[in-house]
């Protein structure tokens, strides 16, 4: 398989993301809980999905939405205590069957029964999908990996879906270059944001 074909397949998977009203509902929920009620966004996932969830959390932090990544295994050993009233969880699992994530939802609900879940998954009929207050489907792309096993295309799509949530939240909250500069002082982006805000 040549490089151009891999790029085209990954790009097509992005174009096949179901762009429905659930993205807007997810953004509204995040704003309602985090901005209006001073909660935070708590992301989680296992393996490659967990790495994407962690990246989404840090991106949200730099754009005005207090966020933290909660490792589902560590949650069972005390880290679940990060959850508070008015938090909202963003859970990522391609299969929607990841044991540690399912267990996390059960433990989190026991601690905070009114907790809301946004789920990103490729399996609309999964146990995790049934737990979701808002479900964001990936479109179940086939992995570009020759074995059709290694998380490649699915993780690309999940990353883009996180970007959609971040960007639309920034737009709805009116997040500015000045706001960005206050949260991102260092490096090239810190310099650039301060120049834009002047």
N, C-alpha and C positions, 0 to 999 in steps of 0.2 A: 504494500500500500504506500503510495507516495505522499509526500508532505502536503501537497495541495489538496488531495482527497481527504486527508484527515482534517484539515482546516475547514473544508466545505461541509463535512459531516457534523463537526462540532457547531459550526455556524447554523446549520439547518436545525439542529436540536434546540438551539436558542430561539430560533424563529417559531418553533413548534410549542413553546411554553404557552399553556392556556392563559391568555391575557384577559381574565374576567374580573368581575366586580369584587372578588374576594381580596384582591390586592388593596383596593381602596378601603375595604372593611378592616383589613389588618392594620393599615396605617392609622385609621381612625381610632382603633382600639389602643394602639401604642400611644397615640397622642392623649387620649382620654385618661389612660392609666398613669403614664409617665410624666407628661407635661402638666395636665390639669390636676391630677391627684397626687403627684410627687412620688410615684412608685418608680420602678426601674424595669428594664427589659432584661430577662434572664434567658440566655441561649444555651442549648445543649445538643449533643450528638456524640456518637461513638466513632472512633477511627477517623477516616477521611472526612466524614460528615461533621465530626466534632471539630476538626481543624477549621472547616468552613464556618461553623457556628461561632468559634472563637474569633475569627476574622470579622464576622458580621458585628459581633459585640464591640470590638475595638473601633470599627468604622462608625457605628452609631455613637459611641462615646465622643468621638472628635467632631460630630455633627449635632451635638446638643441633646442627645438622648442617653442618660445614664444607663449603662449596660454592663453586664458581667457574664462570663462563660462559667457554667456549672458543669463539671465533669460528672456524668451520671454514676460512675462507680464511687467517686469520692463523696458524692451526695449521701451515699448509704453509710458513710463513716463520719458524719457530722457536718459536712459542708451544706447539707440541706438547710441549715440554719440561716443561710444567706437570704432565703425567701421571706418576704414581708407582705403585709397587706398592700393592695394596689399594684403589686408586681404583675407582669404578664410574661408568660414563657413562650419562647420560639424554639420549637423542637424540630430537628432535622434527621430523617432516616429514609434512605432510598426504598428499603423494603417495607417500612412501616411496621416491622415485626421485631426490631432490635430489642432483645430482652431487657437490657439495662435501661433503655428509654421508657419502655412500658412500665417497668418497676418504678422508675422515677416519677411518672405521672401519678401512680397510685400513692406513693409516699408524699408527694407534693399536695395532692388533694386531701390527704389525711391531715396535713399540717394547716393548709389554708383551703377549706372546702370551696370557696368562691373563686379560686384561681382560674384564670382563662389561659387557654392554650392555642397558639398559632402553630400549625404543623406544615412543614414542607416535606413532601414524599412523592414517590412514584407509584404508590399503591393506594388507590382510592378506596379499596375494600379492606384495608388492613386494620388491625386492632388500634394502631395509633391514629388512623384517620377517624375512627369512631370516637376517639377521645377529643378530637379537635373541636374548638369553638369556631375556628376559621381554618379551612383546609386549602392549601396552595399546592396544586398538582404540578409536577415537573413535566408531565407529558410522557413519562416512562421512556426516555430515549435509550436506544441500544448503545452499549459501551463501544467506543471505537477500538478498544483493546482487542487484539486478534483472538483472544480467548473468550471475549464477551463477558469477562469477569471483573477485571481490574476497574475500580471506580475512576473513570476518566471523563466520559461525556456527561454522566450524571452529576459529577462534582462541578463541572463547568456550568451546567444549568443551574445548580443550587447557588453557586456564587453570583450569577447574574440575577437570580431572584432576590437574593439579599440586597444587591445593588438597587433593584427596583424599589424595595421597601425603604432603603436609606434615602434615595433621591426624592421620592415622593413625600417622605416625611419632612425633609428639608424644605421642599416647596410649600407644603401646607403650614409649616411653622414660621416661614419667612426667615429662615436661617441665613445670616449674612457673612460677608468676608470678615467683618469685625468680630462677629461671634466665633468664627472659626479661629481667628488669630488668638483669641483669649484661651483657647483650648489646645492650640498647636503652636507653641512658641518656637520650638527648635527646628533646625534643618531648612531645606529649601522651601518647603510648603509654609513654614512659619514666616519666612521673609516675604514670600509672595503674597500671603494673605494679609500681612500688615501693610504692604504697599497698596493693595486693592482697597483696603479700608480707609486709607488716608485721602 
